[in-house]
Amino acid sequence: MAQVARTTFVRQAANLWAVKERLWCLIRDSRLLYDPTVAIVDSMPIPVCQFARAYRCHRFDDTASFGKDHTCRQTFYGFRLHMRLCWPGVITQMYLAPANVHEGEIVWDLTAGTSGLLLGDRNYWLPTRHSALRKVGVVLQAPFRKASGQPAHSWSPVLGRVRYRIDTVFGQLTDRCGAKRVWARDVWHLRNRLLRMVLMHTLCVLFNLQDEAPPLQLDRLVA
């Protein structure tokens, strides 16, 4: 049996991205029980280098851009990974976009062919976009843009607690899969790596549901 060099094997395995995508869709659509009418949408930053090196970085020259990391309130250079998460924690859609693209523009791609309730954070407080989505059967609910401007007894605090589940998923992809550590030098390899992470997460949710365990309890499956 002929031996294959490690680099050659990795390169050939990376070319199977279409198989991985079909496997993810197969598990998502035919093996998992989730509610497609209750979903959460959000994004997380994917920096491709340290901010101090951004102006000298030549990777992703044609695709990456500068954006704002709302968690640490700092500017970064790279992409944003947008996701649609269906209850109780199944990743159903993802979209990699430059960091300067607003969440309101990507929500169309994440909700294509879907309907039902969609929860977002304050960045999705776009009244005109809400009206357009409602016409196609998607009810987008988001907290008020500013907490000081929301009326008394509003649903904003409740929405924040429910949509926190997608933050848990982002944390799992970051801590266990190193989603924010980018070694790739082109978008093709970066998307392929993100697809492997999502496939792993979907399999973990499937195993947990089969064992009647909490769907996002990855500690029992991933060391």
N, CA, C and O of each residue as an XYZ file, in Angstrom:
892
protein
N       0.850     -1.193      0.000
C       0.000      0.000      0.000
C       0.885      1.243      0.000
O       1.746      1.395      0.866
N       0.676      2.121     -0.960
C       1.514      3.312     -1.081
C       1.221      4.292      0.052
O       0.074      4.478      0.457
N       2.278      4.907      0.546
C       2.128      5.893      1.603
C       1.885      7.272      0.995
O       2.433      7.615     -0.053
N       1.047      8.055      1.682
C       0.716      9.411      1.238
C       1.267     10.390      2.252
O       1.047     10.230      3.453
N       1.977     11.397      1.786
C       2.533     12.407      2.691
C       1.408     13.124      3.430
O       0.291     13.254      2.928
N       1.732     13.581      4.628
C       0.716     14.239      5.461
C       0.144     15.469      4.778
O      -1.069     15.680      4.800
N       1.000     16.285      4.172
C       0.517     17.504      3.516
C      -0.392     17.166      2.342
O      -1.386     17.853      2.106
N      -0.054     16.108      1.605
C      -0.896     15.697      0.481
C      -2.245     15.197      0.971
O      -3.282     15.505      0.383
N      -2.226     14.422      2.053
C      -3.477     13.906      2.610
C      -4.372     15.033      3.088
O      -5.575     15.026      2.824
N      -3.793     16.012      3.797
C      -4.577     17.143      4.294
C      -5.160     17.932      3.137
O      -6.310     18.366      3.198
N      -4.376     18.122      2.079
C      -4.858     18.870      0.916
C      -6.013     18.126      0.236
O      -7.000     18.740     -0.171
N      -5.882     16.808      0.118
C      -6.950     16.038     -0.497
C      -8.196     16.014      0.370
O      -9.312     16.056     -0.147
N      -8.020     15.948      1.679
C      -9.171     15.960      2.579
C      -9.879     17.303      2.528
O     -11.104     17.367      2.632
N      -9.113     18.380      2.370
C      -9.727     19.704      2.300
C     -10.583     19.857      1.053
O     -11.531     20.642      1.041
N     -10.254     19.111      0.001
C     -11.032     19.204     -1.225
C     -12.397     18.544     -1.108
O     -13.198     18.613     -2.040
N     -12.673     17.900      0.032
C     -13.955     17.242      0.244
C     -14.955     18.171      0.916
O     -15.866     17.698      1.596
N     -14.809     19.472      0.743
C     -15.701     20.404      1.423
C     -17.146     20.187      0.997
O     -18.054     20.345      1.814
N     -17.381     19.831     -0.260
C     -18.754     19.620     -0.721
C     -19.391     18.424     -0.015
O     -20.581     18.445      0.300
N     -18.592     17.376      0.233
C     -19.098     16.217      0.956
C     -19.438     16.586      2.399
O     -20.461     16.159      2.935
N     -18.573     17.379      3.018
C     -18.826     17.807      4.394
C     -20.092     18.647      4.477
O     -20.883     18.502      5.410
N     -20.281     19.531      3.493
C     -21.468     20.373      3.503
C     -22.740     19.533      3.332
O     -23.736     19.778      4.011
N     -22.711     18.560      2.442
C     -23.877     17.709      2.239
C     -24.148     16.858      3.465
O     -25.305     16.624      3.816
N     -23.076     16.385      4.130
C     -23.240     15.606      5.356
C     -23.860     16.453      6.451
O     -24.753     15.996      7.164
N     -23.387     17.697      6.589
C     -23.969     18.605      7.583
C     -25.457     18.842      7.302
O     -26.278     18.779      8.218
N     -25.803     19.112      6.051
C     -27.209     19.352      5.701
C     -28.058     18.106      5.927
O     -29.212     18.207      6.342
N     -27.488     16.929      5.655
C     -28.230     15.685      5.859
C     -28.533     15.466      7.333
O     -29.662     15.129      7.692
N     -27.541     15.652      8.183
C     -27.757     15.486      9.625
C     -28.719     16.544     10.143
O     -29.606     16.246     10.943
N     -28.546     17.757      9.693
C     -29.381     18.870     10.150
C     -30.851     18.681      9.788
O     -31.733     18.951     10.603
N     -31.113     18.222      8.574
C     -32.479     18.202      8.070
C     -33.213     16.886      8.294
O     -34.443     16.869      8.345
N     -32.474     15.778      8.429
C     -33.161     14.492      8.520
C     -32.939     13.746      9.829
O     -33.695     12.824     10.135
N     -31.934     14.112     10.605
C     -31.639     13.374     11.832
C     -31.923     14.168     13.094
O     -32.094     13.580     14.162
N     -31.978     15.475     13.000
C     -32.149     16.313     14.177
C     -33.589     16.791     14.305
O     -34.237     17.136     13.317
N     -34.072     16.803     15.535
C     -35.383     17.354     15.824
C     -35.207     18.754     16.401
O     -34.692     18.916     17.507
N     -35.630     19.747     15.661
C     -35.557     21.123     16.124
C     -36.738     21.890     15.551
O     -37.418     21.420     14.639
N     -36.971     23.073     16.097
C     -38.095     23.898     15.668
C     -37.599     24.922     14.656
O     -36.928     25.877     15.048
N     -37.902     24.761     13.367
C     -37.399     25.710     12.364
C     -38.103     27.062     12.406
O     -37.667     28.004     11.745
N     -39.188     27.171     13.175
C     -39.933     28.430     13.228
C     -39.501     29.314     14.385
O     -40.018     30.421     14.533
N     -38.563     28.852     15.212
C     -38.027     29.662     16.314
C     -36.512     29.682     16.167
O     -35.849     28.668     16.388
N     -35.967     30.827     15.795
C     -34.537     30.904     15.487
C     -33.931     32.163     16.100
O     -34.635     33.115     16.439
N     -32.621     32.140     16.232
C     -31.837     33.260     16.749
C     -30.759     33.584     15.725
O     -30.156     32.678     15.151
N     -30.517     34.845     15.498
C     -29.515     35.261     14.526
C     -28.530     36.212     15.191
O     -28.920     37.073     15.979
N     -27.265     36.051     14.870
C     -26.230     36.916     15.430
C     -24.943     36.679     14.653
O     -24.907     35.853     13.740
N     -23.888     37.403     15.015
C     -22.595     37.257     14.350
C     -21.482     37.399     15.366
O     -21.673     37.968     16.440
N     -20.311     36.873     15.015
C     -19.131     37.032     15.866
C     -17.940     37.402     15.005
O     -17.856     36.987     13.850
N     -17.018     38.180     15.555
C     -15.850     38.608     14.773
C     -14.855     37.481     14.570
O     -14.648     36.654     15.458
N     -14.235     37.453     13.383
C     -13.163     36.513     13.066
C     -11.950     37.327     12.619
O     -11.786     37.561     11.422
N     -11.102     37.761     13.539
C      -9.922     38.540     13.142
C      -8.889     37.645     12.455
O      -8.669     36.508     12.872
N      -8.265     38.160     11.411
C      -7.274     37.373     10.671
C      -5.854     37.696     11.112
O      -4.917     37.002     10.719
N      -5.678     38.727     11.915
C      -4.366     39.048     12.456
C      -4.563     40.036     13.598
O      -5.670     40.531     13.807
N      -3.508     40.321     14.327
C      -3.581     41.322     15.375
C      -3.780     42.699     14.748
O      -3.310     42.971     13.643
N      -4.491     43.566     15.482
C      -4.835     44.866     14.920
C      -3.587     45.683     14.579
O      -3.582     46.427     13.599
N      -2.533     45.548     15.385
C      -1.310     46.310     15.128
C      -0.641     45.905     13.822
O       0.115     46.686     13.245
N      -0.912     44.683     13.349
C      -0.300     44.207     12.102
C      -1.250     44.323     10.916
O      -0.902     43.917      9.807
N      -2.430     44.865     11.129
C      -3.448     44.849     10.072
C      -2.992     45.566      8.813
O      -3.258     45.093      7.708
N      -2.317     46.686      8.955
C      -1.908     47.457      7.783
C      -0.748     46.809      7.036
O      -0.471     47.173      5.894
N      -0.064     45.849      7.672
C       1.029     45.142      7.009
C       0.612     43.743      6.561
O       1.382     43.033      5.914
N      -0.618     43.355      6.913
C      -1.100     42.021      6.589
C      -1.583     41.985      5.139
O      -2.390     42.819      4.728
N      -1.091     41.023      4.373
C      -1.467     40.897      2.964
C      -2.415     39.721      2.719
O      -2.772     39.437      1.576
N      -2.818     39.046      3.785
C      -3.788     37.974      3.616
C      -5.192     38.567      3.463
O      -5.526     39.560      4.110
N      -5.982     37.973      2.632
C      -7.366     38.394      2.418
C      -7.461     39.869      2.007
O      -8.367     40.581      2.440
N      -6.527     40.318      1.174
C      -6.529     41.728      0.771
C      -7.833     42.128      0.087
O      -8.303     43.253      0.256
N      -8.416     41.217     -0.681
C      -9.599     41.553     -1.476
C     -10.911     41.306     -0.750
O     -11.971     41.664     -1.264
N     -10.866     40.697      0.445
C     -12.108     40.302      1.102
C     -12.250     40.833      2.527
O     -13.335     41.272      2.908
N     -11.186     40.805      3.317
C     -11.273     41.241      4.712
C     -11.383     42.760      4.797
O     -11.035     43.467      3.850
N     -11.862     43.255      5.921
C     -12.007     44.694      6.130
C     -11.991     44.980      7.627
O     -11.930     44.063      8.446
N     -12.047     46.251      7.969
C     -12.069     46.673      9.364
C     -13.512     46.737      9.859
O     -14.412     47.186      9.150
N     -13.704     46.282     11.081
C     -15.021     46.304     11.693
C     -14.914     46.526     13.188
O     -13.822     46.685     13.733
N     -16.061     46.535     13.839
C     -16.130     46.813     15.275
C     -16.502     45.554     16.035
O     -17.504     44.905     15.735
N     -15.688     45.218     17.016
C     -16.019     44.133     17.929
C     -16.798     44.729     19.091
O     -16.224     45.409     19.942
N     -18.108     44.476     19.131
C     -18.966     45.119     20.120
C     -18.739     44.572     21.530
O     -19.070     45.238     22.511
N     -18.177     43.368     21.641
C     -17.961     42.790     22.962
C     -16.832     43.504     23.698
O     -17.001     43.933     24.840
N     -15.680     43.628     23.041
C     -14.540     44.309     23.665
C     -14.433     45.766     23.248
O     -13.533     46.477     23.696
N     -15.356     46.221     22.383
C     -15.406     47.620     21.949
C     -14.085     48.060     21.324
O     -13.536     49.110     21.658
N     -13.596     47.234     20.415
C     -12.353     47.541     19.717
C     -12.524     47.272     18.227
O     -13.380     46.488     17.815
N     -11.700     47.932     17.437
C     -11.696     47.707     16.005
C     -10.814     46.495     15.684
O      -9.769     46.304     16.305
N     -11.230     45.693     14.731
C     -10.455     44.529     14.325
C     -10.452     44.445     12.810
O     -11.241     45.106     12.136
N      -9.554     43.622     12.284
C      -9.426     43.420     10.845
C      -9.732     41.965     10.524
O      -9.071     41.058     11.031
N     -10.740     41.743      9.679
C     -11.073     40.370      9.348
C     -12.487     40.225      8.821
O     -12.916     40.968      7.938
N     -13.208     39.255      9.375
C     -14.546     38.909      8.906
C     -15.502     38.849     10.094
O     -15.100     38.950     11.253
N     -16.776     38.682      9.762
C     -17.788     38.357     10.756
C     -18.490     37.087     10.298
O     -18.890     36.967      9.140
N     -18.636     36.134     11.228
C     -19.348     34.896     10.953
C     -20.787     35.054     11.423
O     -21.044     35.127     12.625
N     -21.722     35.107     10.487
C     -23.141     35.265     10.791
C     -23.795     33.889     10.833
O     -23.517     33.035      9.991
N     -24.671     33.680     11.824
C     -25.303     32.376     11.996
C     -26.778     32.517     12.320
O     -27.225     33.500     12.910
N     -27.515     31.498     11.912
C     -28.915     31.324     12.302
C     -29.003     30.037     13.098
O     -28.661     28.963     12.602
N     -29.464     30.149     14.334
C     -29.525     29.022     15.265
C     -30.980     28.730     15.583
O     -31.705     29.609     16.049
N     -31.411     27.498     15.332
C     -32.788     27.100     15.623
C     -32.857     26.406     16.979
O     -31.911     25.746     17.409
N     -33.976     26.567     17.626
C     -34.175     25.990     18.957
C     -34.239     24.467     18.860
O     -34.956     23.939     18.010
N     -33.484     23.730     19.737
C     -32.863     24.188     20.987
C     -31.377     24.539     20.888
O     -30.753     24.793     21.919
N     -30.782     24.563     19.682
C     -29.373     24.936     19.572
C     -28.710     24.371     18.334
O     -27.524     24.041     18.363
N     -29.463     24.255     17.239
C     -28.951     23.658     16.003
C     -28.569     24.771     15.028
O     -29.398     25.621     14.704
N     -27.337     24.771     14.568
C     -26.890     25.730     13.557
C     -27.495     25.319     12.215
O     -27.221     24.227     11.718
N     -28.308     26.182     11.636
C     -28.972     25.853     10.374
C     -28.446     26.662      9.193
O     -28.555     26.213      8.052
N     -27.886     27.828      9.435
C     -27.333     28.645      8.357
C     -26.107     29.373      8.880
O     -26.033     29.708     10.062
N     -25.143     29.617      7.996
C     -23.995     30.443      8.356
C     -23.537     31.205      7.118
O     -23.732     30.765      5.985
N     -22.928     32.348      7.362
C     -22.502     33.218      6.258
C     -21.273     33.982      6.724
O     -21.303     34.639      7.764
N     -20.195     33.897      5.958
C     -18.961     34.615      6.262
C     -18.905     35.872      5.412
O     -18.933     35.797      4.184
N     -18.825     37.037      6.065
C     -18.841     38.322      5.367
C     -17.724     39.207      5.898
O     -17.259     39.008      7.020
N     -17.288     40.183      5.106
C     -16.298     41.144      5.612
C     -16.794     41.837      6.877
O     -17.997     41.953      7.106
N     -15.851     42.292      7.687
C     -16.200     42.824      9.002
C     -17.035     44.089      8.937
O     -17.731     44.407      9.901
N     -16.989     44.823      7.828
C     -17.719     46.090      7.760
C     -19.145     45.933      7.231
O     -19.854     46.930      7.087
N     -19.582     44.704      6.938
C     -20.948     44.477      6.457
C     -21.883     44.379      7.662
O     -21.643     43.595      8.580
N     -22.938     45.171      7.651
C     -23.862     45.223      8.786
C     -24.719     43.965      8.846
O     -25.017     43.339      7.829
N     -25.107     43.615     10.078
C     -25.928     42.425     10.282
C     -27.251     42.500      9.519
O     -27.759     41.481      9.052
N     -27.808     43.712      9.392
C     -29.085     43.856      8.714
C     -29.044     43.451      7.251
O     -30.073     43.079      6.686
N     -27.874     43.517      6.627
C     -27.755     43.121      5.226
C     -27.667     41.605      5.065
O     -28.139     41.063      4.066
N     -27.075     40.924      6.027
C     -26.891     39.481      5.927
C     -28.140     38.719      6.350
O     -28.296     37.550      6.000
N     -29.032     39.367      7.099
C     -30.206     38.662      7.608
C     -31.057     38.107      6.477
O     -31.760     37.115      6.665
N     -31.004     38.735      5.297
C     -31.759     38.218      4.152
C     -31.239     36.847      3.735
O     -32.026     35.946      3.443
N     -29.924     36.686      3.706
C     -29.342     35.402      3.300
C     -29.583     34.322      4.353
O     -29.753     33.152      4.008
N     -29.600     34.695      5.615
C     -29.790     33.715      6.680
C     -31.232     33.239      6.784
O     -31.485     32.158      7.317
N     -32.177     34.019      6.288
C     -33.588     33.679      6.444
C     -34.251     33.278      5.133
O     -35.470     33.110      5.097
N     -33.498     33.122      4.067
C     -34.084     32.763      2.769
C     -34.792     31.421      2.859
O     -34.204     30.432      3.297
N     -36.049     31.385      2.446
C     -36.831     30.159      2.462
C     -37.327     29.730      3.818
O     -37.792     28.600      3.970
N     -37.243     30.610      4.828
C     -37.691     30.267      6.177
C     -38.867     31.150      6.580
O     -39.223     32.097      5.878
N     -39.456     30.826      7.710
C     -40.548     31.623      8.270
C     -40.574     31.406      9.772
O     -39.927     30.500     10.297
N     -41.329     32.249     10.451
C     -41.454     32.103     11.889
C     -40.797     33.238     12.656
O     -40.545     34.312     12.110
N     -40.526     32.985     13.917
C     -39.965     33.987     14.826
C     -38.453     33.979     14.748
O     -37.821     32.924     14.801
N     -37.874     35.173     14.621
C     -36.425     35.340     14.543
C     -36.010     36.367     15.580
O     -36.500     37.497     15.569
N     -35.102     35.980     16.483
C     -34.645     36.845     17.556
C     -33.248     37.360     17.250
O     -32.387     36.613     16.785
N     -33.030     38.639     17.513
C     -31.722     39.249     17.303
C     -31.378     40.195     18.433
O     -32.207     40.453     19.305
N     -30.150     40.719     18.425
C     -29.751     41.674     19.453
C     -30.062     43.089     18.980
O     -30.795     43.282     18.010
N     -29.503     44.069     19.666
C     -29.831     45.471     19.377
C     -29.388     45.908     17.983
O     -29.936     46.864     17.434
N     -28.410     45.225     17.410
C     -27.965     45.588     16.057
C     -29.023     45.280     15.005
O     -28.951     45.781     13.883
N     -29.992     44.467     15.363
C     -31.060     44.112     14.418
C     -32.310     44.964     14.632
O     -33.369     44.647     14.090
N     -32.203     46.023     15.402
C     -33.328     46.932     15.582
C     -33.392     47.849     14.350
O     -32.866     48.962     14.355
N     -34.047     47.353     13.304
C     -34.167     48.066     12.030
C     -35.633     48.007     11.611
O     -36.040     47.050     10.952
N     -36.439     49.012     11.978
C     -37.882     48.958     11.706
C     -38.229     48.709     10.244
O     -39.160     47.956      9.960
N     -37.502     49.323      9.305
C     -37.824     49.104      7.898
C     -37.527     47.667      7.482
O     -38.283     47.084      6.705
N     -36.456     47.098      7.980
C     -36.114     45.713      7.660
C     -37.126     44.757      8.303
O     -37.454     43.717      7.732
N     -37.617     45.118      9.490
C     -38.630     44.282     10.139
C     -39.875     44.173      9.271
O     -40.438     43.089      9.120
N     -40.301     45.286      8.706
C     -41.511     45.294      7.881
C     -41.313     44.456      6.618
O     -42.221     43.733      6.209
N     -40.144     44.547      6.001
C     -39.884     43.777      4.781
C     -39.842     42.281      5.071
O     -40.360     41.486      4.287
N     -39.234     41.889      6.183
C     -39.171     40.476      6.528
C     -40.546     39.920      6.884
O     -40.852     38.764      6.593
N     -41.371     40.754      7.518
C     -42.710     40.288      7.900
C     -43.536     39.924      6.662
O     -44.400     39.049      6.728
N     -43.274     40.589      5.543
C     -44.020     40.298      4.311
C     -43.719     38.906      3.767
O     -44.534     38.335      3.042
N     -42.550     38.354      4.115
C     -42.198     37.015      3.642
C     -42.350     35.970      4.747
O     -41.886     34.839      4.604
N     -42.998     36.349      5.843
C     -43.308     35.390      6.894
C     -42.313     35.291      8.017
O     -42.411     34.379      8.838
N     -41.347     36.204      8.086
C     -40.345     36.188      9.157
C     -40.623     37.349     10.108
O     -40.634     38.507      9.691
N     -40.846     37.044     11.378
C     -41.117     38.063     12.397
C     -39.834     38.285     13.185
O     -39.488     37.491     14.060
N     -39.134     39.364     12.873
C     -37.869     39.674     13.531
C     -38.136     40.502     14.780
O     -38.722     41.583     14.711
N     -37.703     39.984     15.912
C     -37.853     40.668     17.188
C     -36.471     40.989     17.742
O     -35.617     40.110     17.858
N     -36.262     42.248     18.079
C     -34.970     42.686     18.614
C     -35.201     43.726     19.693
O     -36.179     44.471     19.627
N     -34.322     43.795     20.688
C     -34.443     44.843     21.705
C     -34.287     46.221     21.087
O     -33.756     46.359     19.986
N     -34.745     47.227     21.789
C     -34.602     48.595     21.317
C     -33.119     48.935     21.143
O     -32.253     48.406     21.839
N     -32.860     49.828     20.199
C     -31.475     50.202     19.906
C     -30.758     50.692     21.154
O     -29.598     50.342     21.375
N     -31.423     51.493     21.968
C     -30.844     51.999     23.215
C     -31.726     51.566     24.374
O     -32.949     51.706     24.332
N     -31.087     51.040     25.407
C     -31.846     50.578     26.566
C     -32.573     51.734     27.252
O     -33.635     51.543     27.845
N     -31.993     52.932     27.168
C     -32.626     54.077     27.814
C     -33.916     54.500     27.111
O     -34.757     55.172     27.708
N     -34.073     54.107     25.841
C     -35.246     54.524     25.097
C     -36.375     53.523     25.075
O     -37.434     53.810     24.518
N     -36.182     52.348     25.666
C     -37.230     51.344     25.642
C     -38.298     51.655     26.687
O     -37.967     52.096     27.788
N     -39.566     51.435     26.363
C     -40.643     51.732     27.308
C     -40.639     50.764     28.484
O     -39.993     49.717     28.444
N     -41.357     51.125     29.510
C     -41.465     50.251     30.686
C     -42.222     48.974     30.318
O     -43.108     48.985     29.464
N     -41.859     47.895     30.970
C     -42.492     46.583     30.763
C     -42.329     46.088     29.319
O     -43.214     45.408     28.799
N     -41.213     46.421     28.673
C     -40.963     45.934     27.319
C     -40.409     44.509     27.384
O     -40.037     44.008     28.445
N     -40.370     43.875     26.199
C     -39.887     42.517     26.109
C     -38.371     42.445     25.906
O     -37.822     41.351     25.777
N     -37.698     43.573     25.875
C     -36.265     43.573     25.577
C     -35.440     42.713     26.537
O     -34.593     41.949     26.074
N     -35.652     42.805     27.861
C     -34.861     41.942     28.763
C     -35.111     40.457     28.526
O     -34.185     39.651     28.621
N     -36.348     40.090     28.219
C     -36.666     38.681     27.964
C     -35.980     38.195     26.695
O     -35.428     37.095     26.665
N     -36.016     39.017     25.643
C     -35.354     38.650     24.392
C     -33.858     38.436     24.604
O     -33.260     37.523     24.035
N     -33.267     39.296     25.434
C     -31.842     39.166     25.698
C     -31.490     37.844     26.362
O     -30.463     37.242     26.048
N     -32.342     37.389     27.283
C     -32.071     36.131     27.975
C     -32.257     34.928     27.052
O     -31.508     33.955     27.150
N     -33.235     34.982     26.168
C     -33.482     33.850     25.273
C     -32.400     33.747     24.206
O     -31.892     32.660     23.932
N     -32.048     34.886     23.602
C     -31.082     34.850     22.508
C     -29.651     34.624     23.008
O     -28.732     34.504     22.197
N     -29.452     34.567     24.305
C     -28.121     34.312     24.840
C     -27.623     32.924     24.445
O     -26.426     32.651     24.539
N     -28.528     32.038     24.002
C     -28.116     30.693     23.621
C     -27.129     30.709     22.467
O     -26.220     29.879     22.424
N     -27.286     31.628     21.541
C     -26.356     31.681     20.414
C     -24.985     32.172     20.873
O     -23.973     31.820     20.266
N     -24.935     32.976     21.929
C     -23.639     33.354     22.486
C     -22.926     32.135     23.066
O     -21.700     32.034     23.000
N     -23.704     31.208     23.637
C     -23.115     29.965     24.138
C     -22.474     29.171     23.006
O     -21.381     28.628     23.164
N     -23.151     29.103     21.870
C     -22.608     28.376     20.716
C     -21.347     29.053     20.198
O     -20.366     28.379     19.885
N     -21.365     30.381     20.106
C     -20.165     31.095     19.667
C     -19.004     30.830     20.621
O     -17.863     30.664     20.188
N     -19.296     30.791     21.917
C     -18.247     30.501     22.886
C     -17.675     29.104     22.723
O     -16.472     28.900     22.884
N     -18.535     28.134     22.402
C     -18.053     26.771     22.184
C     -17.168     26.686     20.948
O     -16.131     26.025     20.975
N     -17.565     27.347     19.871
C     -16.751     27.327     18.662
C     -15.411     28.034     18.875
O     -14.400     27.659     18.280
N     -15.414     29.055     19.725
C     -14.181     29.801     19.984
C     -13.242     29.043     20.915
O     -12.046     28.930     20.646
N     -13.793     28.523     22.018
C     -12.948     27.885     23.034
C     -12.494     26.492     22.613
O     -11.332     26.138     22.810
N     -13.384     25.706     22.042
C     -13.062     24.313     21.748
C     -12.501     24.108     20.342
O     -11.747     23.165     20.106
N     -12.864     24.982     19.418
C     -12.431     24.808     18.025
C     -11.454     25.879     17.571
O     -10.907     25.785     16.472
N     -11.222     26.896     18.398
C     -10.303     27.953     17.992
C     -10.783     28.710     16.776
O      -9.998     28.995     15.871
N     -12.088     29.046     16.742
C     -12.658     29.690     15.557
C     -12.014     31.039     15.259
O     -11.985     31.469     14.106
N     -11.500     31.709     16.282
C     -10.922     33.034     16.078
C      -9.421     32.986     15.826
O      -8.778     34.031     15.731
N      -8.860     31.800     15.718
C      -7.445     31.659     15.367
C      -7.379     31.250     13.900
O      -7.754     30.133     13.545
N      -6.910     32.139     13.067
C      -6.950     31.937     11.622
C      -5.542     31.677     11.106
O      -4.663     32.531     11.217
N      -5.338     30.494     10.545
C      -4.072     30.168      9.885
C      -4.218     30.213      8.367
O      -3.224     30.312      7.648
N      -5.439     30.143      7.886
C      -5.677     30.104      6.435
C      -5.186     31.395      5.783
O      -5.095     32.445      6.419
N      -4.876     31.279      4.502
C      -4.400     32.440      3.739
C      -5.362     32.826      2.629
O      -5.089     33.752      1.865
N      -6.468     32.137      2.532
C      -7.482     32.498      1.538
C      -8.848     32.113      2.092
O      -8.949     31.327      3.034
N      -9.891     32.672      1.498
C     -11.252     32.477      1.995
C     -11.688     31.022      1.837
O     -12.440     30.511      2.666
N     -11.227     30.353      0.784
C     -11.639     28.968      0.548
C     -11.259     28.075      1.721
O     -12.091     27.311      2.210
N     -10.027     28.161      2.173
C      -9.585     27.340      3.297
C     -10.249     27.773      4.604
O     -10.546     26.935      5.455
N     -10.483     29.069      4.766
C     -11.125     29.539      5.983
C     -12.552     29.027      6.074
O     -12.977     28.573      7.137
N     -13.296     29.091      4.983
C     -14.676     28.590      4.989
C     -14.711     27.083      5.204
O     -15.602     26.566      5.878
N     -13.746     26.387      4.633
C     -13.680     24.941      4.814
C     -13.467     24.584      6.281
O     -14.084     23.651      6.795
N     -12.605     25.319      6.942
C     -12.346     25.055      8.362
C     -13.576     25.379      9.206
O     -13.908     24.623     10.119
N     -14.253     26.478      8.921
C     -15.466     26.822      9.655
C     -16.555     25.778      9.435
O     -17.322     25.475     10.349
N     -16.623     25.233      8.233
C     -17.606     24.192      7.947
C     -17.340     22.944      8.777
O     -18.283     22.312      9.252
N     -16.077     22.579      8.959
C     -15.745     21.423      9.801
C     -16.168     21.662     11.241
O     -16.644     20.743     11.908
N     -16.000     22.888     11.726
C     -16.421     23.209     13.087
C     -17.929     23.065     13.246
O     -18.405     22.486     14.222
N     -18.670     23.591     12.287
C     -20.135     23.520     12.367
C     -20.596     22.072     12.277
O     -21.533     21.680     12.973
N     -19.951     21.267     11.427
C     -20.295     19.856     11.334
C     -20.041     19.147     12.659
O     -20.866     18.344     13.095
N     -18.916     19.429     13.303
C     -18.624     18.841     14.606
C     -19.672     19.237     15.633
O     -20.144     18.393     16.396
N     -20.040     20.515     15.659
C     -21.020     20.988     16.635
C     -22.378     20.331     16.393
O     -23.061     19.962     17.349
N     -22.777     20.183     15.135
C     -24.053     19.565     14.822
C     -24.078     18.105     15.247
O     -25.094     17.621     15.747
N     -22.969     17.398     15.053
C     -22.889     16.008     15.493
C     -22.995     15.902     17.012
O     -23.641     14.991     17.530
N     -22.366     16.830     17.723
C     -22.443     16.814     19.186
C     -23.880     17.045     19.656
O     -24.339     16.387     20.590
N     -24.581     17.963     19.023
C     -25.985     18.192     19.382
C     -26.806     16.935     19.118
O     -27.664     16.575     19.924
N     -26.549     16.265     17.998
C     -27.260     15.028     17.673
C     -27.012     13.957     18.730
O     -27.959     13.315     19.185
N     -25.757     13.752     19.132
C     -25.441     12.723     20.130
C     -26.093     13.051     21.472
O     -26.592     12.157     22.154
N     -26.090     14.328     21.853
C     -26.706     14.709     23.116
C     -28.206     14.461     23.102
O     -28.764     13.961     24.080
N     -28.855     14.803     22.013
C     -30.298     14.583     21.930
C     -30.628     13.097     21.929
O     -31.641     12.693     22.501
N     -29.796     12.278     21.299
C     -30.026     10.836     21.313
C     -29.874     10.260     22.715
O     -30.555      9.298     23.071
N     -28.983     10.846     23.512
C     -28.771     10.389     24.893
C     -29.683     11.105     25.881
O     -29.556     10.921     27.092
N     -30.598     11.918     25.369
C     -31.531     12.688     26.216
C     -30.774     13.588     27.186
O     -31.172     13.750     28.340
N     -29.688     14.165     26.706
C     -28.889     15.110     27.482
C     -29.131     16.520     26.943
O     -29.640     16.670     25.832
N     -28.776     17.555     27.709
C     -28.897     18.921     27.187
C     -28.155     19.062     25.862
O     -27.012     18.617     25.754
N     -28.775     19.669     24.852
C     -28.178     19.670     23.503
C     -26.836     20.362     23.407
O     -26.007     19.984     22.579
N     -26.603     21.368     24.234
C     -25.353     22.121     24.144
C     -24.349     21.727     25.223
O     -23.431     22.492     25.518
N     -24.507     20.569     25.803
C     -23.571     20.100     26.825
C     -22.428     19.357     26.140
O     -22.411     18.128     26.081
N     -21.477     20.130     25.626
C     -20.368     19.535     24.889
C     -19.295     18.942     25.786
O     -18.434     18.211     25.296
N     -19.315     19.231     27.088
C     -18.284     18.737     27.999
C     -18.244     17.213     28.028
O     -17.177     16.623     28.200
N     -19.390     16.576     27.862
C     -19.445     15.128     27.949
C     -18.983     14.429     26.674
O     -18.829     13.208     26.649
N     -18.760     15.220     25.605
C     -18.394     14.637     24.322
C     -17.036     15.091     23.812
O     -16.314     14.304     23.200
N     -16.676     16.348     24.054
C     -15.453     16.931     23.521
C     -14.522     17.249     24.683
O     -14.853     18.067     25.541
N     -13.376     16.614     24.712
C     -12.412     16.854     25.796
C     -11.638     18.129     25.528
O     -10.777     18.507     26.322
